[in-house]
Amino acid sequence: MMNVTDYLGRNIEYTFPPKKIISLAPAITNTMYALNLENEIVGRTRFCIHPKRKVQKAINIGGTKDLKIERIHDLKPHLIIAEKEENTKEMVELLEQFYPVYVFEVQTIDDAFNMMNDLGFILNRKNKANLLVQQISNAFRNLPNKKDKKAAYMIWKKPYMVVGDHTYIQSMLLELGFTNPFINFPGRYPEVTIDDLKQAKLDYLFLATEPYPFREQHLAELRKLLPNTEPIIMDGEMFWYGVNMLEAVSYFQRKLSKFN
């Protein structure tokens, strides 16, 4: 047995190494496969879609916020992995009545590195996790840096919602050199109006492909509303923490090289 403390300060006791794991957070699920845990992952949410071929072998146990408890009982997991933002307190409280539940909390790039190292520790993949962190850390030295540019990252349309402070995406924007005028708005994902966006005098407005599926047709709409701001479609998955951070470097190099 192993005793560890999770990111919420909860003591977790579980069978080590766990041979049957359920992951409830898509970015963490993807990272676990990168740590060669394909045979150990028995369950995942319907939003855990990467890597595409491998996740199909794990049972779909519902959504990140609406699980099917009977499917989890059928799997009898040794350990369940959750994340504070992705999963609800009620879900964790329900699951911990039956199984060990380790909860991560990722709000910064440093948190993401810690998550990967700790994931390696609790799942018996320390060397693989350390190598992945080192690869990402080295790659991040080549991130483009857009100093003195203002940008907001929009995640929803009705109402308009943008990324605020204390989020991994904000940490990523900062790493790319952008100033986000909305970090002083209340909440981690504040609602904003077109007037708010105008007053912010943004250079760029990034439109995420998820959770709201912003597409090309939204660019013309927002160009009319914000004639002094350049709206740009951004692949939301490139703002996932974990193994996606490796691919994100080349993506941002390509995407941002087109803009001054």
C-alpha positions in Angstrom: 0.0 0.0 0.0 1.0 3.6 -0.6 0.1 6.7 1.4 0.3 10.1 -0.3 -1.1 13.6 0.0 -3.0 15.1 -3.0 -3.1 18.7 -4.1 -6.1 19.4 -1.8 -4.2 18.2 1.2 -6.2 14.9 1.4 -4.4 11.7 2.6 -4.8 9.0 0.0 -4.1 5.3 0.6 -4.1 3.0 -2.4 -2.6 -0.2 -3.8 0.8 0.5 -5.3 1.5 0.3 -8.1 -2.2 0.6 -9.2 -3.1 -1.8 -11.9 -6.6 -0.4 -12.6 -6.8 3.4 -12.9 -9.7 5.7 -13.9 -8.9 9.2 -15.1 -11.5 12.0 -15.0 -9.5 14.8 -16.6 -8.8 14.8 -20.4 -5.4 16.4 -20.3 -4.2 14.1 -17.5 -5.6 11.1 -19.3 -3.6 12.0 -22.4 -0.5 12.5 -20.3 -0.9 9.1 -18.6 -0.9 7.4 -22.0 2.4 9.2 -22.7 3.7 7.6 -19.5 3.0 4.2 -21.0 0.0 3.4 -18.8 -2.2 2.0 -21.5 -2.7 -1.3 -19.8 -3.5 0.3 -16.5 -6.1 2.8 -17.6 -9.4 1.0 -17.4 -11.8 4.0 -17.4 -12.0 7.6 -18.7 -14.6 10.3 -19.4 -16.2 10.8 -22.8 -14.1 13.9 -23.1 -10.9 12.0 -22.8 -10.4 11.6 -26.6 -6.6 11.5 -26.9 -4.7 9.5 -27.9 -7.6 8.5 -30.2 -6.9 4.8 -30.8 -5.7 3.9 -27.3 -8.5 5.6 -25.3 -11.1 3.4 -27.1 -9.8 0.5 -25.0 -10.8 2.2 -21.8 -14.5 2.2 -20.6 -16.4 5.5 -21.0 -17.6 6.3 -17.5 -19.6 9.5 -18.4 -18.6 13.1 -18.4 -16.1 15.1 -16.4 -19.0 16.4 -14.2 -21.7 13.7 -14.7 -20.2 10.2 -14.2 -22.0 6.9 -14.4 -21.2 5.4 -10.9 -22.3 1.9 -11.8 -19.7 1.7 -14.6 -17.0 2.7 -12.1 -18.3 0.0 -9.7 -18.0 -2.6 -12.4 -14.3 -1.6 -13.0 -13.3 -1.7 -9.3 -10.5 0.8 -9.8 -7.4 0.8 -7.5 -7.1 4.6 -8.0 -9.1 7.4 -9.5 -7.4 10.5 -10.8 -9.3 13.8 -10.7 -8.6 17.5 -11.2 -10.2 20.3 -9.1 -11.4 22.5 -12.0 -12.4 19.6 -14.3 -14.4 17.6 -11.7 -16.9 18.7 -9.1 -16.5 18.5 -5.3 -19.7 16.4 -5.2 -18.2 13.8 -7.6 -15.0 13.5 -5.5 -17.0 13.2 -2.3 -19.2 10.4 -3.9 -16.3 8.5 -5.3 -14.1 8.7 -2.2 -16.7 6.7 -0.3 -15.7 3.7 -2.3 -12.3 4.3 -3.9 -9.0 6.2 -3.4 -9.3 9.5 -5.3 -6.3 11.7 -6.0 -7.1 15.3 -6.9 -4.7 17.5 -8.8 -5.1 21.3 -9.2 -3.3 22.9 -12.2 -3.4 26.6 -12.5 0.1 27.5 -13.8 2.9 26.1 -16.0 4.8 25.1 -12.8 1.7 23.3 -11.6 1.7 21.4 -14.8 5.3 20.3 -14.4 4.6 19.3 -10.8 1.5 17.4 -11.9 3.5 15.3 -14.4 6.3 14.5 -11.9 3.7 13.6 -9.2 1.8 11.6 -11.6 4.9 9.6 -12.3 5.5 9.1 -8.6 2.0 7.9 -7.7 1.7 5.7 -10.8 5.2 4.2 -10.7 6.5 6.1 -13.8 9.0 8.4 -12.2 11.7 8.2 -14.8 9.3 8.5 -17.8 7.6 11.5 -16.1 10.9 13.2 -15.3 12.0 12.8 -18.9 8.7 14.3 -20.3 9.1 17.3 -18.0 12.6 17.9 -19.1 11.6 17.6 -22.8 8.8 20.2 -22.3 11.0 22.5 -20.3 13.7 22.5 -23.0 11.1 23.0 -25.7 9.5 26.0 -23.9 12.8 27.9 -24.3 11.8 28.2 -28.0 8.3 29.6 -27.4 7.7 32.9 -29.3 7.4 36.0 -27.1 5.0 38.8 -28.1 6.0 41.5 -25.6 3.9 44.6 -25.3 0.9 43.0 -27.0 -2.5 42.8 -25.4 -4.6 39.6 -25.8 -7.6 38.0 -24.4 -8.6 34.3 -24.8 -12.4 33.8 -25.3 -13.9 30.4 -24.3 -17.6 31.1 -24.7 -20.0 33.1 -26.9 -23.4 33.5 -25.1 -22.4 35.2 -22.9 -19.0 36.1 -24.0 -16.5 34.7 -21.5 -12.7 35.1 -21.4 -9.9 33.6 -19.4 -9.0 35.4 -16.2 -6.3 35.0 -13.5 -5.4 31.8 -11.7 -5.8 29.6 -14.8 -3.3 27.5 -16.7 -4.3 29.4 -19.9 -3.4 32.7 -18.4 -0.1 31.3 -17.3 0.5 30.2 -20.9 -0.5 33.7 -22.3 2.0 35.2 -19.9 4.7 32.8 -21.0 4.0 33.9 -24.6 4.5 37.5 -23.6 0.9 38.7 -23.8 -0.8 41.1 -21.3 -4.3 40.0 -20.5 -6.4 43.0 -19.4 -9.1 40.8 -17.8 -7.0 39.2 -15.0 -8.4 41.9 -12.7 -12.0 41.0 -13.5 -13.8 38.9 -10.9 -13.7 35.1 -11.4 -11.4 32.8 -13.3 -13.5 32.9 -16.4 -15.2 36.3 -16.3 -18.2 37.3 -18.5 -17.4 40.4 -20.7 -19.3 42.6 -23.1 -18.3 44.0 -26.4 -17.8 47.3 -24.7 -15.4 45.6 -22.2 -13.4 44.2 -25.2 -13.3 47.6 -26.9 -12.1 49.4 -23.7 -9.4 46.8 -23.3 -7.8 48.0 -26.6 -6.7 44.4 -27.5 -4.2 43.7 -30.2 -5.5 40.1 -30.4 -8.6 38.2 -29.4 -8.0 34.5 -29.4 -11.1 32.4 -30.1 -10.8 28.9 -28.7 -12.0 25.9 -30.6 -13.2 24.4 -27.3 -15.2 24.4 -25.1 -17.2 26.7 -27.4 -16.5 25.8 -31.0 -15.4 29.1 -32.5 -14.9 28.8 -36.2 -14.0 31.0 -39.2 -17.5 32.5 -39.4 -17.0 34.1 -36.0 -14.0 36.0 -37.3 -15.9 38.4 -39.6 -18.5 39.0 -36.9 -15.9 40.0 -34.3 -13.9 42.1 -36.8 -17.0 44.2 -37.4 -17.6 44.6 -33.6 -13.9 45.1 -32.8 -12.3 46.8 -35.9 -9.0 47.6 -34.0 -8.5 44.0 -32.8 -7.3 41.0 -34.7 -9.4 37.9 -33.9 -7.5 34.6 -34.3 -8.9 31.1 -34.1 -6.8 29.1 -31.6 -6.7 25.3 -31.2 -8.0 25.0 -27.6 -6.1 21.7 -27.2 -2.8 23.5 -27.5 -3.7 25.2 -24.2 -4.0 21.9 -22.4 -1.4 21.1 -19.8 0.6 17.9 -19.8 1.9 16.1 -22.8 0.2 18.5 -25.2 2.7 21.2 -24.1 5.3 19.5 -26.3 3.2 19.9 -29.5 2.1 23.4 -28.4 5.6 24.9 -28.9 5.7 24.3 -32.7 2.0 25.2 -32.9 2.6 28.7 -31.4 5.7 29.2 -33.5 3.7 28.6 -36.6 0.5 30.4 -35.5 2.0 33.6 -34.1 4.7 34.0 -36.7 2.0 35.4 -39.0 1.3 38.3 -36.7 3.4 41.2 -35.6 
